[in-house]
């Protein structure tokens, strides 16, 4: 209010000075058409105006010094404190399993029996299907009968030979015949086993590809089953080589599955020993617990890997940091509060470290206990008086 009154008085003084000879004298000068007199009058009035402006500035300075109710910038502050800081590298990977295979037959023939269904849990070695053996079973029984006879003949010949009865050649022939029939039985048994398709590991039958009655063949033939073990899931992620020292075995990992809306916490199981020259990265494996069975191979996952930790870090919001023309980053601190929560803004150049979310780590420039200006940080200047609001 005082300042407004002063401006009004100053304006009135200027008006009076400009019209010291009255409006009539100014009109008379213009009517007379005396250019020199008009210029002289204007010069006189301009000098008077400059003098008044200078005096107004002096009055403003006095008002700022004396007025306890003057307007000062209102700011809020946060206290810098040391705290535990974990930085996470965010990447994307795919869920995989090393036990996801197609099962092919080992012999050609007709699929005479399929013993499992899709979605069925099976154990390692369990019989899944049978293939027509083409009479190999009967041949095996004949070989076993011959093997029993050869065994009996060999045992008798051995007893005689032990009693020094008979010739050595008879004993050796009986022994050789017995061993040969035994090998024939084992080979026939091995071939017959190929007519049985069994589970190579415990898991779930994901797909029954061939139906009963289909003719199947080994090698490049069509697979009969797909079996998957969902209990041994892991995520494969490519990590940039710049994080080689930070991402190591045993580091904590937070995994989020966007499709499922679910997340788990696990650890890095294995890190690769090869840098891919195509993208300058190395691969890591992250095991994923799958108690519910909802996690499937090739499912997309977002991972956050703990690549850096600091137990005594100072964190401040990124929004309070500014940058000058030289590229230096700085913040404003509030000096110790004086009466009425008044303080001064102090400019501090800082060196920043890792960033996580809305906060950034301060490596130097701020100490624990400093009051960092938060709201209003970008509207103050060095040395300016400020008022801290709670």
C-alpha positions as CSV (number, residue, x, y, z in Angstrom):
1,X,0.0,0.0,0.0
2,X,2.8,2.4,0.9
3,X,4.6,1.6,-2.3
4,X,1.4,2.4,-4.3
5,X,1.0,5.8,-2.6
6,X,4.6,6.7,-3.4
7,X,4.1,5.9,-7.1
8,X,1.0,8.1,-7.2
9,X,2.8,11.0,-5.5
10,X,5.7,10.7,-7.9
11,X,3.3,10.7,-10.9
12,X,1.7,13.9,-9.6
13,X,5.0,15.6,-9.1
14,X,6.0,14.7,-12.7
15,X,2.8,16.0,-14.0
16,X,3.2,19.3,-12.1
17,X,6.8,19.6,-13.3
18,X,5.8,19.0,-16.9
19,X,3.1,21.6,-16.7
20,X,4.9,24.2,-14.5
21,X,3.9,26.9,-17.1
22,X,0.3,25.3,-17.4
23,X,-1.3,23.6,-20.3
24,X,-1.7,27.0,-21.9
25,X,2.0,27.7,-22.1
26,X,2.5,24.3,-23.8
27,X,-0.3,25.1,-26.2
28,X,1.1,28.5,-26.8
29,X,4.5,26.9,-27.6
30,X,2.9,24.5,-30.1
31,X,0.7,27.3,-31.6
32,X,3.7,29.6,-32.0
33,X,5.4,26.9,-34.0
34,X,8.8,27.7,-32.5
35,X,10.7,24.4,-33.0
36,X,13.7,25.3,-30.9
37,X,11.4,26.4,-28.0
38,X,9.4,23.1,-28.3
39,X,12.6,21.0,-28.3
40,X,14.0,22.9,-25.3
41,X,10.8,22.3,-23.3
42,X,10.8,18.6,-24.1
43,X,14.4,18.3,-23.0
44,X,13.6,20.0,-19.8
45,X,10.7,17.7,-19.1
46,X,12.8,14.5,-19.9
47,X,15.5,15.5,-17.5
48,X,12.9,16.0,-14.8
49,X,11.4,12.6,-15.5
50,X,14.8,10.8,-15.2
51,X,15.4,12.5,-11.9
52,X,12.1,11.3,-10.5
53,X,12.7,7.7,-11.7
54,X,16.1,7.7,-9.9
55,X,14.4,8.8,-6.7
56,X,11.7,6.2,-7.1
57,X,14.4,3.5,-7.3
58,X,16.0,4.8,-4.1
59,X,12.6,4.7,-2.4
60,X,12.1,1.1,-3.6
61,X,15.4,0.0,-2.1
62,X,14.5,1.6,1.2
63,X,11.1,-0.1,1.2
64,X,12.8,-3.5,0.6
65,X,15.1,-3.0,3.5
66,X,12.5,-1.8,6.0
67,X,9.4,-3.7,5.0
68,X,9.1,-6.8,7.1
69,X,6.0,-8.0,5.2
70,X,7.7,-7.9,1.8
71,X,7.1,-10.9,-0.6
72,X,9.9,-13.5,-0.7
73,X,9.9,-16.8,-2.6
74,X,8.2,-19.6,-0.8
75,X,10.0,-23.0,-0.9
76,X,9.9,-26.4,0.7
77,X,13.0,-28.4,1.6
78,X,14.0,-32.0,2.2
79,X,16.8,-33.1,4.4
80,X,19.6,-35.1,2.8
81,X,20.0,-38.4,4.5
82,X,22.2,-41.4,3.9
83,X,20.2,-44.6,3.0
84,X,20.6,-47.9,1.4
85,X,20.4,-47.7,-2.4
86,X,20.0,-50.6,-4.8
87,X,20.2,-49.8,-8.5
88,X,18.4,-52.2,-11.0
89,X,19.2,-52.7,-14.6
90,X,16.0,-53.2,-16.5
91,X,16.0,-55.6,-19.5
92,X,13.6,-57.9,-21.3
93,X,14.0,-61.7,-21.8
94,X,12.2,-64.8,-22.8
95,X,11.3,-67.8,-20.6
96,X,12.9,-71.0,-21.7
97,X,13.4,-74.6,-20.6
98,X,16.2,-77.0,-21.4
99,X,13.7,-79.9,-21.1
100,X,11.3,-79.1,-24.0
101,X,11.8,-81.8,-26.7
102,X,10.1,-83.7,-29.5
103,X,10.2,-87.4,-29.1
104,X,10.9,-89.4,-32.2
105,X,10.6,-93.2,-32.7
106,X,13.7,-95.3,-32.8
107,X,12.3,-97.9,-35.3
108,X,9.9,-97.9,-38.2
109,X,6.5,-99.5,-37.8
110,X,2.9,-99.0,-37.1
111,X,1.9,-97.2,-33.9
112,X,-0.3,-99.8,-32.3
113,X,-0.8,-98.2,-28.9
114,X,-0.7,-94.6,-27.5
115,X,-0.9,-94.7,-23.7
116,X,-0.9,-91.0,-22.7
117,X,-3.0,-87.9,-23.4
118,X,-2.1,-84.3,-23.8
119,X,-1.6,-82.4,-20.5
120,X,-0.8,-85.7,-18.7
121,X,2.1,-85.7,-16.2
122,X,4.6,-88.5,-16.8
123,X,7.7,-89.7,-15.0
124,X,11.1,-90.5,-16.5
125,X,11.1,-93.9,-18.2
126,X,7.3,-94.2,-18.3
127,X,5.9,-96.1,-21.4
128,X,4.2,-93.6,-23.7
129,X,3.5,-95.7,-26.8
130,X,4.2,-99.0,-28.6
131,X,5.2,-99.8,-32.1
132,X,4.5,-103.0,-33.9
133,X,7.7,-105.0,-33.6
134,X,7.2,-107.1,-36.7
135,X,7.6,-110.5,-34.9
136,X,10.8,-109.5,-33.0
137,X,9.1,-110.6,-29.8
138,X,8.7,-114.2,-31.0
139,X,12.3,-114.2,-32.3
140,X,13.5,-113.1,-28.9
141,X,11.7,-116.0,-27.2
142,X,13.4,-118.4,-29.6
143,X,16.8,-116.9,-28.9
144,X,16.2,-117.2,-25.2
145,X,15.3,-120.9,-25.6
146,X,18.5,-121.5,-27.6
147,X,20.4,-119.6,-25.0
148,X,19.1,-121.8,-22.2
149,X,20.1,-124.9,-24.1
150,X,23.5,-123.4,-24.8
151,X,23.9,-122.6,-21.1
152,X,23.0,-126.1,-20.0
153,X,25.4,-127.7,-22.6
154,X,28.2,-125.3,-21.4
155,X,27.6,-126.1,-17.7
156,X,27.8,-129.8,-18.3
157,X,30.8,-129.5,-20.6
158,X,32.5,-127.4,-17.9
159,X,31.9,-130.0,-15.2
160,X,33.4,-132.7,-17.4
161,X,36.4,-130.5,-18.2
162,X,36.9,-129.8,-14.5
163,X,37.1,-133.6,-14.0
164,X,39.6,-133.9,-16.9
165,X,37.0,-135.7,-19.0
166,X,36.5,-134.8,-22.6
167,X,38.6,-132.6,-24.9
168,X,39.4,-129.0,-24.5
169,X,38.0,-128.2,-27.9
170,X,34.6,-129.4,-26.8
171,X,34.7,-127.2,-23.7
172,X,35.7,-124.1,-25.7
173,X,33.0,-124.8,-28.4
174,X,30.3,-125.0,-25.7
175,X,31.6,-121.8,-24.0
176,X,31.7,-119.9,-27.3
177,X,28.2,-121.1,-28.3
178,X,26.8,-120.0,-25.0
179,X,28.4,-116.6,-25.1
180,X,27.2,-116.1,-28.7
181,X,23.6,-117.0,-27.9
182,X,23.7,-114.6,-24.9
183,X,24.9,-111.7,-27.1
184,X,22.2,-112.5,-29.6
185,X,19.5,-112.4,-26.8
186,X,20.9,-109.0,-25.6
187,X,20.9,-107.5,-29.1
188,X,17.4,-108.8,-29.8
189,X,16.2,-107.4,-26.5
190,X,17.8,-104.0,-27.4
191,X,16.1,-103.9,-30.7
192,X,12.8,-104.9,-29.2
193,X,13.1,-102.0,-26.7
194,X,13.1,-99.6,-29.6
195,X,9.5,-100.5,-30.2
196,X,8.7,-98.9,-26.9
197,X,8.6,-95.1,-26.7
198,X,9.4,-93.9,-23.1
199,X,9.6,-90.5,-21.4
200,X,13.3,-89.2,-21.4
201,X,12.5,-87.1,-18.3
202,X,9.7,-86.3,-16.0
203,X,7.3,-83.6,-17.3
204,X,4.0,-83.0,-19.1
205,X,2.9,-84.3,-22.5
206,X,2.3,-81.1,-24.3
207,X,1.3,-82.6,-27.6
208,X,0.4,-86.0,-29.0
209,X,1.4,-85.6,-32.6
210,X,0.7,-89.1,-34.0
211,X,-2.5,-91.2,-33.6
212,X,-2.7,-95.0,-33.2
213,X,-2.4,-96.8,-36.6
214,X,0.0,-94.2,-38.0
215,X,3.2,-95.6,-39.6
216,X,6.2,-93.9,-38.0
217,X,9.9,-93.9,-38.8
218,X,13.1,-92.8,-37.0
219,X,15.6,-90.2,-38.2
220,X,13.9,-87.4,-40.1
221,X,10.4,-88.9,-39.5
222,X,7.6,-87.0,-37.8
223,X,7.8,-86.7,-34.0
224,X,5.3,-88.7,-31.9
225,X,5.1,-86.5,-28.8
226,X,6.3,-83.2,-27.3
227,X,7.2,-83.3,-23.7
228,X,8.0,-80.3,-21.5
229,X,9.3,-80.0,-18.0
230,X,7.8,-76.8,-16.5
231,X,9.5,-77.1,-13.2
232,X,13.0,-76.3,-14.7
233,X,12.2,-72.9,-16.2
234,X,14.7,-70.1,-16.7
235,X,14.9,-66.7,-18.4
236,X,17.7,-66.0,-20.9
237,X,18.7,-62.3,-21.1
238,X,21.4,-60.5,-23.1
239,X,23.2,-57.9,-20.9
240,X,25.3,-55.1,-22.4
241,X,29.0,-55.7,-21.9
242,X,29.3,-52.4,-19.9
243,X,27.6,-54.2,-17.0
244,X,30.0,-57.1,-17.0
245,X,31.3,-56.2,-13.5
246,X,27.9,-55.3,-12.0
247,X,25.9,-58.3,-13.2
248,X,27.4,-61.4,-11.6
249,X,26.2,-64.8,-10.3
250,X,24.0,-64.6,-7.3
251,X,22.8,-61.0,-7.9
252,X,19.1,-60.4,-7.0
253,X,16.6,-60.2,-9.9
254,X,13.0,-59.0,-9.9
255,X,11.0,-60.7,-12.7
256,X,7.7,-59.4,-13.9
257,X,5.4,-61.2,-16.4
258,X,3.2,-58.6,-18.2
259,X,0.8,-61.2,-19.6
260,X,0.2,-62.9,-16.2
261,X,0.4,-59.7,-14.1
262,X,2.6,-61.6,-11.7
263,X,6.2,-61.1,-10.4
264,X,8.8,-63.2,-8.6
265,X,12.1,-62.5,-7.0
266,X,15.1,-64.8,-7.8
267,X,18.9,-64.6,-8.4
268,X,21.2,-64.9,-11.4
269,X,22.2,-68.5,-11.8
270,X,24.8,-68.3,-14.5
271,X,26.6,-65.7,-16.6
272,X,28.1,-66.3,-20.0
273,X,31.8,-66.2,-20.7
274,X,31.4,-65.0,-24.3
275,X,30.8,-61.4,-25.6
276,X,28.6,-61.5,-28.7
277,X,30.4,-59.3,-31.2
278,X,27.1,-58.6,-33.0
279,X,25.5,-56.7,-30.1
280,X,28.3,-56.4,-27.6
281,X,26.5,-58.4,-24.9
282,X,26.8,-61.5,-22.8
283,X,24.0,-63.9,-21.8
284,X,22.8,-64.8,-18.3
285,X,20.4,-67.4,-17.0
286,X,17.8,-66.5,-14.3
287,X,15.9,-69.5,-12.8
288,X,12.2,-69.0,-12.4
289,X,10.1,-70.9,-9.8
290,X,6.9,-72.2,-11.3
291,X,4.8,-73.7,-8.5
292,X,1.5,-72.9,-10.3
293,X,2.6,-74.0,-13.7
294,X,1.4,-70.7,-15.3
295,X,4.8,-69.8,-16.6
296,X,5.3,-71.2,-20.1
297,X,8.3,-71.4,-22.5
298,X,8.7,-68.3,-24.7
299,X,6.7,-66.1,-22.3
300,X,8.0,-62.5,-22.3
301,X,9.4,-61.3,-19.0
302,X,10.8,-58.0,-17.8
303,X,13.7,-58.3,-15.4
304,X,15.3,-55.9,-13.0
305,X,18.9,-57.0,-12.1
306,X,20.6,-55.5,-9.1
307,X,23.9,-54.3,-10.7
308,X,24.9,-51.7,-8.0
309,X,24.4,-51.1,-4.3
310,X,25.4,-48.4,-1.8
311,X,24.6,-48.7,1.9
312,X,25.2,-45.0,2.6
313,X,23.9,-43.2,-0.5
314,X,22.4,-39.7,-0.6
315,X,19.3,-39.6,-2.9
316,X,17.4,-36.5,-4.0
317,X,14.6,-36.0,-6.6
318,X,15.8,-35.5,-10.2
319,X,13.4,-32.6,-10.5
320,X,15.5,-30.3,-8.2
321,X,18.7,-30.6,-10.2
322,X,19.5,-27.9,-12.8
323,X,22.3,-27.6,-15.3
324,X,24.3,-24.5,-16.3
325,X,25.9,-23.5,-19.7
326,X,29.1,-25.3,-18.8
327,X,27.3,-28.6,-18.3
328,X,27.6,-28.5,-14.5
329,X,24.7,-29.8,-12.4
330,X,23.7,-27.9,-9.4
331,X,21.0,-27.6,-6.6
332,X,20.0,-25.0,-4.2
333,X,20.4,-25.5,-0.4
334,X,18.7,-23.5,2.3
335,X,20.9,-21.9,4.9
336,X,20.1,-22.3,8.6
337,X,16.7,-20.9,9.3
338,X,16.5,-17.4,10.9
339,X,13.5,-15.8,12.5
340,X,10.1,-16.4,10.7
341,X,11.6,-19.4,8.7
342,X,13.6,-17.0,6.5
343,X,16.8,-18.3,5.0
344,X,19.1,-17.8,2.0
345,X,19.5,-19.9,-1.1
346,X,22.9,-21.4,-1.5
347,X,24.0,-22.8,-4.9
348,X,25.9,-26.1,-4.8
349,X,27.5,-27.9,-7.8
350,X,26.9,-31.7,-7.5
351,X,28.2,-34.8,-9.1
352,X,25.5,-37.4,-9.7
353,X,25.7,-41.2,-9.9
354,X,23.1,-43.8,-10.6
355,X,19.5,-43.0,-11.2
356,X,16.5,-45.1,-10.1
357,X,13.0,-44.0,-10.8
358,X,12.5,-40.3,-9.8
359,X,15.7,-40.2,-7.6
360,X,19.4,-39.8,-8.3
361,X,22.4,-40.6,-6.3
362,X,24.6,-37.7,-5.2
363,X,28.3,-38.6,-5.1
364,X,29.6,-35.2,-4.0
365,X,28.4,-31.6,-3.3
366,X,25.8,-32.5,-0.6
367,X,26.3,-33.8,2.9
368,X,23.9,-35.6,5.2
369,X,21.8,-33.1,7.0
370,X,21.8,-30.4,4.3
371,X,18.4,-28.8,3.5
372,X,17.8,-29.2,-0.2
373,X,15.2,-26.9,-1.8
374,X,12.6,-29.0,-3.4
375,X,9.5,-27.0,-4.4
376,X,10.5,-23.6,-5.8
377,X,14.1,-24.8,-6.6
378,X,13.9,-23.5,-10.2
379,X,12.6,-20.1,-9.2
380,X,15.3,-19.0,-6.8
381,X,18.8,-17.6,-7.3
382,X,22.1,-17.6,-5.4
383,X,22.0,-15.6,-2.2
384,X,18.3,-14.8,-2.5
385,X,16.2,-14.6,0.7
386,X,13.6,-17.3,0.9
387,X,10.9,-18.4,3.2
388,X,10.6,-22.1,4.1
389,X,7.1,-23.5,4.4
390,X,6.3,-26.7,6.1
